[in-house]
Amino acid sequence: MSSKEQSLKAKTFHHLHQQASTFVLPNAWDVISAKMFEECGFKAIGTTSAGIAASLGYLDGQSIPLNKMVETIENIAKSVSVPVSADIEAGYGHTVEEVLETVKAVAAAGAIGINLEDGTGDPNRPIVDMSSHVEKIAAIKELSESRNMPLFINARTDLYWLNAGDSSTRLQEAVQRAKAYQNAGADCIFIPGLTDRKIIKRIREEISCPINLLVDSEMPSLSELSEIGIERLSCGSSPFRATLTYLRSISEEIVNRQTFHQMTNGDVLSYRRLTEFIQ
């Protein structure tokens, strides 16, 4: 992808966060899922670290080798014409230098945005020190500007996702982290696990930059999120898990009923249509 094309995609992605209504970002795990999302009309696509890892036989949480993750991101980015934002978890490194190498790799792979989370994967210390995450965000921002490499930084805090810390002070800490991440250069704040309308409204009042939430059965409707002023709603690994659920249903029908209706009915994508996706 040329630098001009990457720059245009980055501008498009930024614009999606400046609309009057909440936009939904689907998360792909391979080329065909990305192409299906594009075909259905989504204006941008994210990747799901959990979906990519599981599809290749790895657990989520940076268990997959970085080169395999980058290769999948590159395949996805090359397969669609819409902007692609990459989930790089905690950056696949402990030091700022290691995280920057990851960012360079995914940008070279064609991603115009990243998610960077502050979860550690350590139950004894589930959230990284705020100063450490701020340092990484600032370094990524500096790298992006110094290399004229457009990159949308979606800074994720896992306080609600992990139910970390004291529930009575969680909102206060989330706002504190969000403001610090924004000041360090984040373009958007991602708060997965947050579904409470009152808290969503409170955070919206406190934070001036775009806010990203994660789909959930308890999540307010898109129209309500738009009224509150939430810019983006990510799908995460839900589409991947829903696909696996359907595969299990097909398998159970074959094993238990000795029939094949679910995978041969008229609604199933035809072989010819599948080949058209790949071409």
DRENBA-906185 format. One line per 5 residues: number of its first residue (from 1); their letters; for each residue x, y, z of N, C-alpha, C, O. Coordinates in steps of 0.05 Angstrom, whole numbers, plus 5000, padded with zeros to 4 digits. Example, Ala and Ser with C-alpha at 12.3 -4.5 7.8 and 13.67 -1.06 7.14 Angstrom:
# residues 2
1	AS	5264,4886,5156,5246,4910,5156,5264,4934,5156,5285,4934,5169 ~ 5257,4955,5142,5273,4979,5143,5258,5001,5157,5268,5023,5161
This chain:
# residues 279
1	MSSKE	5017,4976,5000,5000,5000,5000,5018,5025,5000,5037,5027,5016 ~ 5012,5044,4983,5027,5069,4981,5022,5086,5006,5001,5083,5019 ~ 5040,5104,5012,5037,5122,5035,5013,5140,5031,5000,5148,5050 ~ 5008,5147,5005,4985,5165,5000,4959,5150,5005,4941,5162,5017 ~ 4958,5125,4997,4933,5110,5002,4929,5105,5032,4907,5106,5042
6	QSLKA	4951,5099,5046,4949,5095,5075,4940,5121,5089,4924,5120,5108 ~ 4950,5143,5080,4942,5169,5091,4913,5175,5087,4899,5184,5105 ~ 4903,5169,5063,4874,5173,5057,4857,5155,5075,4836,5164,5085 ~ 4865,5130,5079,4850,5112,5096,4850,5122,5125,4830,5119,5139 ~ 4873,5132,5134,4874,5143,5161,4855,5166,5165,4842,5168,5185
11	KTFHH	4854,5184,5145,4836,5207,5146,4807,5197,5147,4790,5208,5162 ~ 4801,5177,5131,4774,5166,5130,4766,5155,5158,4744,5159,5168 ~ 4785,5141,5170,4781,5129,5196,4776,5150,5217,4758,5147,5234 ~ 4792,5171,5216,4788,5194,5235,4760,5206,5232,4747,5212,5252 ~ 4752,5209,5207,4726,5221,5201,4703,5205,5212,4683,5216,5221
16	LHQQA	4706,5179,5212,4685,5161,5223,4680,5167,5253,4658,5161,5263 ~ 4700,5177,5266,4697,5183,5295,4687,5212,5300,4686,5221,5323 ~ 4679,5225,5278,4670,5253,5281,4641,5256,5271,4632,5278,5266 ~ 4627,5234,5268,4600,5234,5259,4580,5240,5281,4587,5239,5305 ~ 4556,5246,5274,4535,5251,5294,4525,5226,5307,4514,5226,5329
21	STFVL	4528,5203,5294,4518,5178,5304,4541,5158,5309,4563,5161,5298 ~ 4536,5139,5327,4556,5119,5334,4561,5100,5310,4542,5090,5298 ~ 4586,5096,5303,4591,5077,5282,4601,5050,5293,4615,5050,5314 ~ 4593,5029,5280,4600,5002,5290,4625,4992,5275,4625,4992,5250 ~ 4644,4983,5290,4669,4972,5278,4668,4941,5282,4671,4932,5304
26	PNAWD	4665,4926,5260,4666,4897,5262,4695,4888,5264,4713,4902,5254 ~ 4700,4865,5276,4727,4856,5280,4731,4829,5266,4718,4809,5272 ~ 4750,4829,5247,4755,4806,5230,4778,4789,5241,4795,4799,5256 ~ 4778,4764,5234,4799,4746,5243,4814,4733,5219,4835,4720,5223 ~ 4804,4738,5195,4818,4727,5171,4808,4743,5147,4791,4761,5149
31	VISAK	4818,4736,5124,4811,4750,5099,4781,4748,5093,4769,4769,5086 ~ 4770,4725,5094,4742,4721,5085,4723,4736,5104,4703,4746,5095 ~ 4728,4736,5130,4711,4751,5148,4713,4781,5143,4693,4795,5144 ~ 4737,4791,5137,4741,4819,5131,4726,4826,5105,4712,4847,5104 ~ 4728,4810,5085,4715,4815,5059,4684,4814,5062,4670,4830,5049
36	MFEEC	4674,4797,5079,4645,4795,5084,4636,4821,5097,4615,4832,5090 ~ 4651,4831,5117,4643,4856,5131,4643,4879,5111,4625,4895,5111 ~ 4663,4880,5094,4664,4901,5074,4641,4899,5054,4628,4919,5048 ~ 4635,4875,5046,4613,4870,5027,4586,4879,5039,4569,4889,5025 ~ 4583,4876,5065,4558,4883,5078,4556,4913,5084,4535,4922,5093
41	GFKAI	4577,4928,5078,4575,4957,5079,4589,4971,5102,4586,4996,5104 ~ 4604,4957,5118,4620,4970,5139,4641,4988,5127,4654,4980,5107 ~ 4645,5011,5138,4664,5031,5127,4693,5028,5137,4711,5041,5127 ~ 4696,5011,5157,4723,5005,5168,4721,4979,5182,4700,4969,5189 ~ 4745,4967,5186,4746,4940,5199,4768,4940,5220,4790,4951,5216
46	GTTSA	4762,4927,5242,4783,4923,5263,4791,4893,5262,4778,4877,5249 ~ 4812,4886,5275,4819,4858,5278,4813,4850,5306,4813,4866,5325 ~ 4809,4824,5310,4805,4814,5337,4828,4796,5345,4833,4776,5332 ~ 4843,4804,5365,4866,4788,5373,4857,4760,5382,4871,4740,5377 ~ 4834,4758,5397,4825,4732,5406,4817,4714,5383,4823,4691,5383
51	GIAAS	4803,4726,5363,4794,4710,5340,4818,4701,5323,4818,4677,5315 ~ 4837,4718,5318,4860,4710,5303,4876,4689,5317,4884,4668,5305 ~ 4881,4693,5343,4896,4673,5359,4882,4646,5359,4894,4626,5354 ~ 4856,4646,5365,4841,4621,5367,4840,4606,5341,4842,4582,5340 ~ 4837,4621,5319,4835,4609,5292,4861,4595,5284,4861,4577,5267
56	LGYLD	4883,4603,5297,4909,4591,5291,4918,4573,5314,4941,4563,5314 ~ 4900,4568,5333,4907,4549,5354,4921,4560,5379,4933,4545,5394 ~ 4919,4586,5383,4932,4599,5406,4911,4611,5425,4889,4619,5416 ~ 4918,4614,5450,4901,4628,5469,4905,4658,5464,4925,4667,5453 ~ 4885,4674,5472,4887,4703,5471,4907,4711,5493,4914,4696,5511
61	GQSIP	4917,4736,5492,4935,4746,5512,4964,4744,5503,4982,4739,5519 ~ 4969,4750,5477,4996,4751,5466,5010,4724,5466,5035,4723,5467 ~ 4995,4702,5465,5007,4676,5463,5016,4670,5435,5035,4655,5431 ~ 5002,4681,5416,5009,4677,5387,5035,4692,5381,5038,4714,5390 ~ 5053,4679,5366,5077,4694,5358,5070,4719,5343,5052,4719,5326
66	LNKMV	5085,4740,5348,5079,4766,5335,5079,4764,5305,5062,4777,5292 ~ 5098,4749,5293,5099,4748,5264,5074,4736,5252,5066,4744,5230 ~ 5061,4717,5266,5036,4705,5256,5014,4725,5258,4997,4726,5240 ~ 5013,4741,5279,4992,4761,5282,4995,4782,5261,4976,4790,5248 ~ 5020,4792,5256,5025,4812,5236,5018,4802,5208,5007,4817,5192
71	ETIEN	5025,4777,5203,5019,4765,5177,4989,4765,5171,4980,4771,5149 ~ 4973,4759,5192,4944,4758,5189,4933,4786,5185,4916,4791,5168 ~ 4944,4806,5200,4936,4834,5197,4942,4843,5168,4925,4857,5156 ~ 4965,4836,5158,4973,4844,5131,4954,4832,5110,4946,4845,5092 ~ 4948,4806,5114,4929,4793,5095,4902,4806,5095,4890,4810,5074
76	IAKSV	4893,4814,5118,4867,4827,5121,4868,4854,5107,4850,4862,5091 ~ 4888,4870,5114,4891,4897,5103,4893,4897,5073,4882,4915,5060 ~ 4906,4878,5062,4910,4876,5033,4884,4867,5019,4880,4872,4995 ~ 4866,4854,5033,4843,4841,5021,4819,4860,5018,4800,4855,5003 ~ 4820,4883,5032,4797,4901,5032,4806,4929,5025,4830,4936,5026
81	SVPVS	4787,4946,5016,4794,4974,5009,4788,4993,5031,4797,5016,5030 ~ 4774,4984,5052,4768,5002,5074,4791,5002,5095,4808,4984,5094 ~ 4792,5023,5112,4813,5024,5133,4812,5000,5152,4790,4990,5158 ~ 4835,4991,5161,4837,4969,5180,4853,4978,5204,4875,4989,5202 ~ 4841,4974,5228,4854,4980,5253,4862,4954,5266,4846,4936,5267
86	ADIEA	4886,4952,5277,4896,4927,5288,4895,4927,5318,4904,4946,5332 ~ 4886,4905,5329,4887,4900,5358,4914,4888,5364,4920,4865,5357 ~ 4931,4904,5377,4957,4894,5384,4960,4888,5414,4982,4887,5425 ~ 4937,4884,5427,4936,4877,5456,4953,4897,5472,4948,4921,5471 ~ 4973,4887,5487,4989,4905,5503,5015,4913,5489,5033,4924,5501
91	GYGHT	5016,4907,5463,5039,4916,5447,5060,4894,5442,5080,4900,5429 ~ 5055,4870,5452,5075,4848,5448,5103,4856,5456,5122,4852,5442 ~ 5104,4868,5480,5130,4876,5490,5127,4890,5517,5106,4902,5522 ~ 5147,4889,5533,5146,4902,5559,5157,4930,5558,5148,4948,5573 ~ 5178,4934,5542,5190,4961,5541,5178,4978,5519,5165,4968,5501
96	VEEVL	5183,5003,5521,5173,5022,5500,5185,5014,5473,5171,5015,5453 ~ 5210,5008,5473,5224,5000,5448,5211,4976,5435,5207,4976,5410 ~ 5204,4956,5451,5192,4932,5440,5164,4938,5428,5157,4928,5407 ~ 5149,4955,5442,5122,4962,5433,5124,4978,5407,5108,4974,5389 ~ 5144,4995,5405,5148,5011,5380,5154,4993,5357,5145,4998,5334
101	ETVKA	5169,4972,5361,5175,4953,5340,5150,4940,5330,5147,4935,5306 ~ 5132,4933,5349,5106,4921,5341,5090,4941,5325,5078,4933,5304 ~ 5089,4966,5333,5074,4986,5319,5085,4990,5291,5069,4992,5272 ~ 5111,4991,5288,5123,4993,5261,5115,4970,5243,5109,4973,5219 ~ 5114,4946,5255,5108,4922,5239,5079,4922,5230,5073,4916,5206
106	VAAAG	5060,4930,5247,5032,4930,5239,5026,4953,5220,5008,4950,5203 ~ 5040,4975,5223,5036,4998,5204,5047,4990,5177,5034,4996,5157 ~ 5070,4976,5176,5080,4967,5151,5062,4946,5138,5062,4942,5114 ~ 5047,4932,5155,5028,4912,5145,5003,4924,5133,4987,4910,5120 ~ 4999,4950,5137,4977,4964,5125,4956,4974,5145,4936,4986,5136
111	AIGIN	4960,4970,5171,4941,4980,5190,4944,5010,5193,4966,5021,5194 ~ 4921,5024,5196,4922,5053,5200,4914,5061,5228,4911,5085,5234 ~ 4909,5041,5244,4902,5046,5272,4910,5023,5289,4915,5001,5279 ~ 4911,5027,5316,4918,5006,5334,4901,5009,5360,4892,5031,5367 ~ 4896,4986,5373,4886,4986,5400,4910,4979,5418,4925,4960,5412
116	LEDGT	4913,4993,5440,4935,4987,5459,4922,4986,5487,4913,5006,5497 ~ 4923,4962,5499,4909,4959,5525,4928,4961,5548,4952,4957,5546 ~ 4916,4968,5571,4932,4971,5596,4929,4947,5615,4939,4948,5637 ~ 4916,4926,5606,4915,4901,5621,4941,4887,5620,4955,4888,5600 ~ 4948,4873,5641,4974,4859,5643,4973,4829,5639,4992,4817,5631
121	GDPNR	4949,4817,5644,4947,4789,5643,4955,4776,5669,4954,4751,5672 ~ 4964,4792,5688,4973,4782,5714,4950,4788,5735,4945,4811,5740 ~ 4937,4767,5745,4915,4771,5764,4923,4786,5789,4907,4799,5802 ~ 4949,4785,5796,4958,4799,5820,4963,4829,5815,4963,4845,5834 ~ 4966,4836,5790,4970,4864,5782,4957,4867,5755,4971,4870,5735
126	PIVDM	4930,4867,5754,4916,4866,5728,4919,4890,5710,4917,4887,5685 ~ 4925,4913,5721,4927,4937,5705,4955,4949,5708,4966,4952,5730 ~ 4967,4956,5685,4994,4967,5686,4994,4995,5698,4974,5009,5698 ~ 5017,5003,5709,5019,5030,5720,5011,5051,5699,5019,5048,5676 ~ 4996,5071,5706,4987,5090,5687,5010,5104,5673,5009,5109,5649
131	SSHVE	5031,5111,5688,5053,5125,5677,5067,5108,5655,5077,5119,5635 ~ 5067,5082,5658,5080,5065,5639,5064,5065,5613,5075,5065,5591 ~ 5037,5064,5615,5021,5064,5591,5022,5091,5577,5022,5093,5553 ~ 5022,5112,5593,5025,5139,5582,5051,5142,5566,5051,5154,5544 ~ 5072,5131,5576,5098,5132,5563,5097,5118,5536,5108,5128,5516
136	KIAAI	5084,5095,5535,5082,5080,5509,5065,5095,5489,5072,5097,5466 ~ 5042,5107,5498,5025,5122,5480,5040,5146,5469,5039,5151,5445 ~ 5054,5160,5486,5069,5184,5477,5090,5176,5457,5095,5191,5438 ~ 5104,5154,5462,5125,5145,5443,5113,5137,5416,5125,5143,5395 ~ 5090,5124,5416,5077,5117,5391,5069,5142,5376,5072,5143,5352
141	KELSE	5058,5161,5390,5050,5186,5378,5074,5200,5365,5072,5210,5343 ~ 5096,5201,5380,5120,5214,5369,5130,5199,5345,5138,5212,5325 ~ 5130,5173,5345,5139,5157,5322,5121,5163,5298,5131,5167,5276 ~ 5095,5164,5303,5076,5169,5281,5081,5196,5268,5081,5199,5244 ~ 5086,5216,5284,5090,5243,5274,5117,5247,5261,5120,5260,5241
146	SRNMP	5138,5235,5273,5165,5238,5263,5169,5224,5236,5185,5233,5220 ~ 5154,5203,5232,5156,5187,5207,5134,5194,5187,5131,5182,5166 ~ 5117,5214,5194,5094,5221,5178,5078,5196,5171,5070,5191,5148 ~ 5074,5180,5192,5060,5154,5190,5033,5156,5204,5032,5153,5228 ~ 5012,5161,5189,4986,5165,5201,4977,5141,5217,4976,5119,5206
151	LFINA	4970,5145,5242,4963,5122,5259,4943,5131,5280,4949,5149,5296 ~ 4919,5119,5280,4898,5125,5299,4903,5108,5324,4902,5084,5323 ~ 4908,5122,5347,4914,5108,5372,4889,5105,5389,4879,5125,5398 ~ 4880,5081,5392,4857,5075,5409,4868,5063,5435,4875,5040,5437 ~ 4869,5080,5456,4880,5072,5481,4859,5059,5498,4838,5071,5505
156	RTDLY	4864,5034,5505,4844,5018,5519,4851,5016,5549,4874,5011,5556 ~ 4831,5019,5566,4834,5014,5594,4816,4991,5602,4792,4991,5595 ~ 4827,4971,5616,4813,4946,5622,4801,4947,5650,4794,4925,5661 ~ 4797,4970,5662,4787,4972,5689,4759,4958,5692,4755,4943,5711 ~ 4742,4964,5673,4715,4952,5674,4715,4924,5663,4700,4907,5673
161	WLNAG	4731,4919,5643,4732,4892,5631,4741,4872,5652,4732,4849,5652 ~ 4760,4879,5669,4771,4861,5689,4759,4865,5717,4767,4852,5736 ~ 4741,4885,5719,4730,4892,5746,4753,4897,5765,4753,4888,5788 ~ 4773,4912,5755,4797,4916,5771,4794,4938,5791,4779,4958,5787 ~ 4807,4935,5814,4807,4955,5835,4781,4957,5850,4764,4939,5848
166	DSSTR	4778,4978,5865,4754,4983,5881,4731,4994,5864,4735,5014,5849 ~ 4708,4981,5865,4686,4989,5848,4677,5018,5854,4666,5032,5836 ~ 4681,5027,5879,4672,5054,5886,4689,5076,5874,4681,5099,5872 ~ 4714,5069,5866,4732,5089,5854,4739,5083,5825,4756,5096,5813 ~ 4726,5062,5814,4733,5053,5786,4727,5075,5766,4743,5080,5748
171	LQEAV	4705,5088,5769,4698,5110,5750,4718,5132,5751,4728,5142,5731 ~ 4726,5140,5775,4746,5161,5779,4772,5154,5766,4785,5170,5753 ~ 4781,5129,5770,4806,5120,5758,4804,5118,5728,4823,5124,5714 ~ 4781,5109,5718,4778,5107,5689,4780,5134,5676,4792,5138,5655 ~ 4767,5154,5688,4768,5182,5678,4797,5192,5679,4806,5205,5660
176	QRAKA	4810,5187,5701,4838,5196,5704,4856,5184,5683,4873,5198,5671 ~ 4853,5158,5679,4869,5145,5658,4862,5155,5630,4880,5160,5614 ~ 4836,5158,5625,4828,5167,5599,4840,5195,5593,4849,5199,5570 ~ 4839,5213,5611,4850,5240,5607,4880,5239,5603,4891,5253,5586 ~ 4894,5222,5619,4923,5219,5616,4930,5207,5589,4949,5216,5576
181	YQNAG	4915,5187,5580,4921,5175,5554,4915,5194,5531,4930,5195,5512 ~ 4894,5210,5534,4888,5230,5514,4910,5251,5512,4919,5258,5491 ~ 4919,5260,5535,4940,5280,5536,4966,5270,5525,4983,5285,5514 ~ 4970,5243,5527,4995,5231,5516,4994,5228,5486,5015,5222,5474 ~ 4970,5230,5474,4968,5228,5445,4947,5209,5435,4945,5206,5410
186	ADCIF	4932,5197,5452,4911,5178,5443,4889,5193,5428,4881,5215,5436 ~ 4879,5182,5407,4858,5194,5391,4830,5185,5400,4811,5198,5394 ~ 4829,5164,5415,4804,5152,5424,4809,5136,5450,4831,5125,5453 ~ 4789,5134,5467,4792,5119,5491,4772,5095,5490,4748,5099,5486 ~ 4783,5071,5493,4768,5046,5492,4763,5035,5520,4782,5030,5534
191	IPGLT	4738,5032,5527,4731,5022,5554,4713,4997,5552,4689,4999,5556 ~ 4724,4974,5545,4708,4950,5543,4698,4942,5571,4710,4947,5591 ~ 4674,4929,5571,4663,4920,5596,4644,4941,5609,4630,4934,5628 ~ 4644,4965,5598,4626,4986,5609,4600,4985,5594,4599,4988,5569 ~ 4578,4981,5608,4551,4980,5596,4531,4997,5611,4509,5002,5600
196	DRKII	4537,5006,5635,4519,5021,5651,4514,5049,5639,4532,5064,5636 ~ 4489,5055,5633,4482,5080,5620,4491,5105,5636,4502,5124,5624 ~ 4487,5104,5662,4494,5127,5678,4524,5132,5678,4533,5155,5676 ~ 4539,5110,5680,4569,5114,5680,4578,5122,5652,4597,5138,5650 ~ 4566,5111,5631,4573,5119,5604,4569,5149,5601,4586,5163,5589
201	KRIRE	4546,5159,5610,4541,5188,5609,4560,5204,5625,4569,5225,5616 ~ 4568,5194,5648,4587,5209,5665,4614,5211,5651,4627,5232,5651 ~ 4623,5188,5640,4649,5188,5626,4648,5206,5601,4667,5220,5595 ~ 4625,5206,5587,4623,5223,5564,4625,5253,5572,4637,5269,5557 ~ 4615,5260,5595,4616,5288,5605,4645,5295,5612,4652,5319,5611
206	EISCP	4660,5276,5621,4687,5281,5631,4709,5281,5609,4730,5294,5612 ~ 4704,5266,5588,4725,5261,5567,4717,5276,5541,4695,5273,5532 ~ 4736,5290,5530,4730,5306,5506,4736,5291,5480,4725,5298,5460 ~ 4753,5271,5481,4760,5257,5456,4740,5234,5451,4724,5228,5469 ~ 4740,5222,5427,4722,5200,5421,4724,5177,5441,4745,5172,5452
211	INLLV	4701,5164,5445,4699,5141,5464,4691,5117,5448,4673,5118,5431 ~ 4703,5094,5454,4698,5069,5441,4688,5049,5463,4701,5046,5483 ~ 4665,5036,5458,4655,5016,5476,4654,4989,5461,4659,4988,5437 ~ 4648,4968,5476,4648,4941,5465,4620,4929,5466,4606,4932,5487 ~ 4611,4916,5445,4584,4905,5444,4579,4886,5467,4597,4872,5476
216	DSEMP	4555,4887,5477,4547,4870,5500,4517,4868,5500,4503,4887,5490 ~ 4506,4846,5510,4477,4843,5511,4464,4865,5528,4440,4871,5525 ~ 4479,4876,5547,4468,4897,5564,4474,4925,5554,4467,4945,5567 ~ 4486,4927,5531,4494,4953,5520,4469,4968,5511,4451,4956,5499 ~ 4468,4995,5516,4446,5011,5505,4445,5009,5475,4465,5001,5462
221	SLSEL	4422,5015,5463,4419,5014,5434,4437,5034,5420,4448,5052,5433 ~ 4441,5030,5394,4458,5048,5379,4447,5077,5379,4461,5096,5381 ~ 4420,5079,5377,4408,5105,5378,4412,5119,5404,4417,5143,5405 ~ 4411,5104,5426,4416,5116,5453,4446,5123,5456,4452,5144,5467 ~ 4464,5106,5446,4492,5113,5447,4498,5138,5431,4515,5154,5439
226	SEIGI	4485,5141,5408,4488,5165,5392,4479,5190,5406,4491,5210,5405 ~ 4456,5187,5420,4446,5210,5436,4465,5218,5458,4469,5241,5464 ~ 4477,5198,5471,4497,5203,5492,4522,5216,5481,4535,5232,5494 ~ 4529,5209,5456,4552,5220,5443,4576,5201,5441,4599,5209,5439 ~ 4570,5175,5442,4591,5155,5439,4597,5151,5409,4579,5146,5393
231	ERLSC	4623,5153,5402,4630,5153,5374,4632,5126,5361,4627,5122,5337 ~ 4640,5106,5377,4647,5080,5364,4639,5057,5382,4642,5058,5407 ~ 4629,5036,5370,4622,5011,5384,4636,4988,5369,4630,4983,5346 ~ 4654,4974,5382,4669,4952,5370,4655,4925,5376,4642,4922,5396 ~ 4659,4907,5357,4646,4880,5360,4664,4861,5375,4655,4840,5385
236	GSSPF	4690,4866,5376,4709,4848,5389,4709,4820,5377,4707,4816,5353 ~ 4710,4800,5395,4711,4772,5385,4683,4761,5382,4680,4737,5375 ~ 4662,4776,5386,4634,4766,5385,4627,4753,5358,4616,4732,5357 ~ 4633,4766,5335,4627,4753,5309,4642,4726,5306,4630,4707,5295 ~ 4666,4725,5315,4682,4700,5313,4668,4678,5330,4665,4656,5321
241	RATLT	4661,4686,5355,4649,4666,5372,4621,4658,5363,4612,4635,5366 ~ 4606,4677,5351,4580,4671,5340,4582,4651,5316,4566,4634,5313 ~ 4603,4655,5300,4608,4637,5278,4614,4609,5288,4605,4589,5277 ~ 4631,4607,5309,4636,4581,5321,4611,4568,5332,4608,4543,5330 ~ 4594,4584,5344,4569,4574,5355,4552,4562,5333,4539,4541,5337
246	YLRSI	4551,4575,5310,4535,4564,5287,4548,4539,5277,4534,4520,5269 ~ 4575,4538,5276,4588,4513,5268,4582,4490,5286,4578,4467,5278 ~ 4580,4496,5312,4573,4475,5331,4545,4465,5327,4539,4441,5329 ~ 4527,4484,5321,4499,4477,5315,4497,4459,5291,4481,4440,5291 ~ 4512,4465,5270,4512,4449,5246,4522,4420,5253,4511,4400,5244
251	SEEIV	4544,4420,5268,4556,4394,5275,4537,4377,5292,4535,4353,5288 ~ 4523,4390,5311,4504,4375,5328,4481,4364,5312,4471,4342,5318 ~ 4472,4379,5292,4450,4369,5275,4459,4344,5260,4444,4324,5259 ~ 4483,4344,5249,4493,4321,5234,4496,4297,5253,4487,4275,5246 ~ 4508,4301,5276,4514,4279,5294,4488,4268,5307,4484,4244,5310
256	NRQTF	4471,4287,5316,4448,4278,5332,4423,4272,5315,4407,4255,5322 ~ 4420,4286,5292,4396,4283,5276,4401,4269,5250,4382,4260,5236 ~ 4426,4267,5243,4433,4254,5217,4422,4269,5193,4416,4257,5172 ~ 4419,4296,5196,4409,4313,5174,4429,4335,5169,4448,4339,5185 ~ 4425,4350,5147,4444,4370,5139,4431,4397,5131,4442,4413,5116
261	HQMTN	4407,4402,5142,4391,4425,5134,4405,4452,5138,4403,4469,5121 ~ 4417,4455,5161,4428,4482,5167,4450,4491,5148,4453,4515,5143 ~ 4466,4472,5138,4488,4480,5121,4482,4476,5091,4499,4481,5074 ~ 4457,4468,5084,4450,4465,5056,4425,4480,5048,4416,4478,5025 ~ 4414,4496,5067,4390,4511,5059,4397,4534,5041,4420,4541,5037
266	GDVLS	4377,4547,5030,4381,4567,5010,4394,4593,5020,4403,4609,5003 ~ 4395,4596,5046,4408,4621,5057,4438,4619,5058,4452,4639,5062 ~ 4449,4594,5056,4478,4590,5058,4492,4601,5033,4483,4597,5011 ~ 4514,4614,5038,4530,4625,5016,4538,4602,4996,4548,4581,5005 ~ 4534,4607,4971,4540,4587,4951,4570,4585,4946,4585,4604,4952
271	YRRLT	4579,4563,4935,4607,4560,4928,4616,4581,4908,4637,4592,4910 ~ 4598,4587,4889,4605,4607,4868,4608,4634,4881,4626,4649,4874 ~ 4590,4641,4900,4592,4667,4914,4618,4668,4930,4631,4689,4932 ~ 4626,4646,4942,4650,4645,4957,4674,4652,4940,4692,4667,4948 ~ 4675,4640,4916,4698,4645,4898,4699,4674,4889,4720,4685,4884
276	EFIQ	4675,4686,4887,4674,4714,4879,4687,4732,4900,4698,4753,4894 ~ 4684,4724,4925,4696,4739,4947,4726,4739,4945,4740,4759,4950 ~ 4737,4717,4938,4766,4713,4938,4779,4727,4914,4802,4736,4915 ~ 4765,4729,4891,4777,4740,4867,4782,4770,4870,4792,4783,4851
